[in-house]
Amino acid sequence: LMAGSGFEQIDFLQCCKFAEGDSRILMLKMSRDRVRAFQQGAAVPAAEADCCRRILEAAEKGDAMREHEIVYELAANIISRTVDGFAGAAAKL
């Protein structure tokens, strides 16, 4: 969707914006946005889609603690995918 628009690395830019702030806030926002995209039918990588499903199931059951844990798991998946895509799976030193 963003290819060729100059905003391909928006996740990376958002990470830079929070470099001196509380990364937990960014992680919550990233997860929130990914779950919304998932709910709207956007193509979401399999690991992230699984987390989104589990977040929604936990929310439906009222299991706030489990939902909270999965939100950070989802954010970690997004971060890993973004870093791997930006730097490559194996960095050359």
N, C-alpha and C positions, 0 to 999 in steps of 0.2 A: 504493500500500500504506500509506503513512504519512499520506495526505491526511486532514485533520481530526483527527489525533491529537495535534497540537502539535509533532510532530517532523519536519515537512515540510522544514525547512532543516538537517537533521542534517549534511550535507556542509559547509555554511557554518559550523555550530557547531564541527565538527571542525577546520576551518581556523583559527578563532579560538583554539582550544585550543593550536594549535601556532604561534601568531603569534610567540612569542619563542623557539621551538625550531628544530630542524632540519627544514625543510620536506621534505627528501628522504625522511625517515622516513614522514611523512604520505603522500607520493606513493606510496611502496612499499605502504603499507597500503591506500590507495584502490585501487590496481591489483590487489592480491591479492584484495580483496573483490569487485571487478568481475569478475575472471576466475572466481572461485568461483560467483558468481551466473550468469555465462554458462554455465558447465559444468552448472549445475543447471537450465538452461532458462529462466531469467528473461528478460523482455523487456529488451534492452539496445540503446541507440541504435546505428545502423548503423556509424558511425565507431569506436565503442568495441568493437562486436562484431568488426569487422575486426582491430583491435589484439589482442583476446583470441585470435582464431584464430591470428594470427601469433606471439603469445607461446607458445601451446601447440605450434605447429609447431617453433619454435626450440628449445623445451625438449625436444621429442621427438628432434630432431637432435643435441642436446647443444651447441648454439651459444649458450653463455652470454653472450657479448658482444652478439650480436644481440637476445637475449631481454632483456637489461638495457636496451638502447636503446629497445625497444618498450614496456617497462614505463613508462618516463618519458613516452613519447609518449601512452600510454593515460591516464596521470595528467593530462597537459596537456589532453587532450580532455575529461576529466571536469571539470577546473577551469573550462575555457572554457564548457562547457555550464551548469555551476552558476552561474557569474558572470552569464552572459547571461540565465539564467532568473530570477535574483534582481534584477539591475539593469536588465534589458531589453537588447535588442540594440543600441539607440542611447540612450545616456544624454542626458537633457535638461539643459542647463546654464543 
